[in-house]
Amino acid sequence: MKTPRPSIIVVTPEGIQIVGNVVTPEGIQIVKDIAGLSNLLVAATPGGIEAQEQSAQIAQTFAEELPRKIQRSRTDPSEPYRHLTDKQYLDKAGIKLLGPAQDQLFNRVELPKGWRKSPTVHSMWTDLLDARDGKRANIFFKGAFYDYDASISFNRRLQVQSIYYHGATPCYDLRTGNPPQGQPELQHDHISRAVVDNLTFQVLFETPHLKEIQFRDGNREQALAFYDQKDAADKTCTDWLIQRFPKYKDEFAYWDDDLSSVTKSTKK
């Protein structure tokens, strides 16, 4: 018995029509034309591209897949895993690489028990969380047809980052990156540099607040002074980490350690 070729079926006002076989050159061209028309409609619809990105983000959330592209340094001598292959690197995280996914940007994987992907409010970013809700990696996925791309970068448990303030009020929740519940979004005017625990989202060390001055504010000298202060604050945080957590650059270190005895300190 001859196996029938899969058909391209189109719904029109006149009814359902078979317009070609997908495995023929003519059928392949019809598929490309339909996809192109779909993307044209997406681009022409207000909010269409954002909706396409969000739809792709949600679909990927439920797929046991991770981006093939891993953002990591292979040349920095201070990076402990620069010589590892991607498979060996994922093994360090307990992630089993199973092979290419249907989407060429992704690989099929087996995640450790309890790990999951959690979409953020931004359609291009998804968190990879472990069984204790630690933010183990950031997944970037731009699902728009015109700039289709994906990558993943793994987080250290302890990292230096900015905390944004409106006066003395924090503008964002460290876990979600959104304004604290019940608080409107505030425009920040000060920042600090801090050591943040990516498992508990507690601040372990924080520098004094700095008034943020950007070059666009029109005062070049004050902006340069601000960036010098920010660099000095970064060094203060790094020195604090080196003294207490010498392997802090290892993205797979300290995640199983109990750091509850480390109390928050602030540079005066």
URNORGI-V948264 format. One record per run of one state. SS is the DSSP state (@ for helix, = for strand, . for the rest). FROM is the first residue (numbers start at 1). TO is the last residue. Records with the same first field share a line. If there is no record, write none. Layout:
SS: FROM-TO / FROM-TO
This chain:
.: 1-6 / 13-14 / 22-24 / 45-47 / 62-64 / 68-69 / 71-85 / 93-95 / 101-105 / 111-115 / 120-124 / 130-134 / 143-148 / 155-157 / 167-168 / 171-189 / 198-202 / 207-209 / 212-214 / 218-219 / 245-264 / 267-268
=: 7-12 / 15-21 / 65-67 / 70-70 / 96-100 / 106-110 / 116-119 / 125-129 / 135-142 / 149-154 / 158-166 / 169-170 / 190-197 / 203-206 / 210-211 / 265-266
@: 25-44 / 48-61 / 86-92 / 215-217 / 220-244
